[in-house]
């Protein structure tokens, strides 16, 4: 039996996962290489696996972390890797980094390029550099026949424009940590991309449940974005892949479906996009 502990109404409560252990889910976005996991990384993976999380995709943000996520994929059977340069790290990148990332992308457990994209919330002054590295990584994803994991923060139109500029139907991927409106979601789906929401979809007064309900179920993925944005009832704690259950439950509530239906369909979607090796 797996337990998740939470503080609600100043009382310690136990959340039982035992009824759902047989229902598998996939966490399509985590950052297990972060130092917040250095003290108990193996236990974090084990908790998730014991709770029915069969695969965890851990994503790099620069060249150094690209090497690290591949190491973690080699260490843990359930962990897979995405290699790439995050938009807020683009200003520190060098052209040789793209060559090294291309080499890492040949590893059998590397299933995506990313996390890449555009971020004009933190890095407006580096927009041109972000666009360059985003474009180059999308081209790499096409070359390697891998999906791209897109980060978009306050850069919605710029992100779409960069994708449209390629005019390549072979490009596939996911907009992670989605925070745009229903109209934008429709454009993303029309491009053939998937959409995923983090723990903030569970927060009170969040507009994201309405947006999520507009996304076709066959285009929805689950993610935690660990160690960030833990869902309710773990909000304020370090996020980790085992908490994906809360996000799946929220999607089930939003759509009026069972937990099993959400888990099954999103797992099928993840397998179709990332083509995890068996």
C-alpha positions, 0 to 999 in steps of 0.5 A: 500500500502506498501513502501520500501525506498531506496537511489539510485543515491542520489535520494529518490525513492519509490518501490511499492509492491502493485502489489505483495501483493497478491503473498505470499512468505516465508522467510525461514531464519531470526534472529528476536531475534537480538537486532537490532530489539529490537526497532521495532520488531512488525513493522518489522513483520507487514511490511513483512506480509503487503507485502505478507510474510506469514511465517518467520522462525527465527533461534537460534544460541545457547541455550539462543537464542533458548528459545527466538525464541520460544518466538517470535513464540508464540508472532507472528502468522507468525513467526516460530522457529528453535532451535540449536547451530551455529558452531561459538557458539559450543565452548561455548556450553555444553552437557546439551544444547543439551538436552534443545534444544531437549525439545524445539524441541517438541514445535508445532511451532519449524519446524527445527533444526539450525542453525548448521553446520561448519564454518572454516572461523572464527573458525578453532581451534574449528573444532572438537567441531563443528563437534561434535555438528553438528553431534548431531544436525543432529541426533536430527533432524532425531529423531524429524523428522525435517529438519536441517538448515546448515551453511557452510563457508569455510568448504564445504568438512568438511560439506559434510563429516559430512553429508555423515558419518551419511548415513541416508536417513531420514536426510533432510534440507537446505544449507542456504546462499549458496556460493559454486560453481555449482558442490557443489550445485549438490552434495547438491541437490543429497543429497536431500537438498534444497539451499537458497541464501541471499541478496548477490545474488543481488550484482554486480559482484556476481558469485551466479546468475550463481550458482543459475541458476543450482539449480533445481527450486523445490530445491530453497528456499528464505531467507533474513538472516536478519538483515545481507546482505540486498539486493540491493537496500537496501544494507548497511541498516539493512536487514529485511524480507520485503526485501525478495521481492528483492531476489525473483525478482532476482531469477525471472530475473536469470531464465527468470520466472515471480515473481509469479512463483518464489514466488509460487514454493519456497513457496511450497518448503518451506512448503514441507521441513518445514511442517509449521502447518496450 
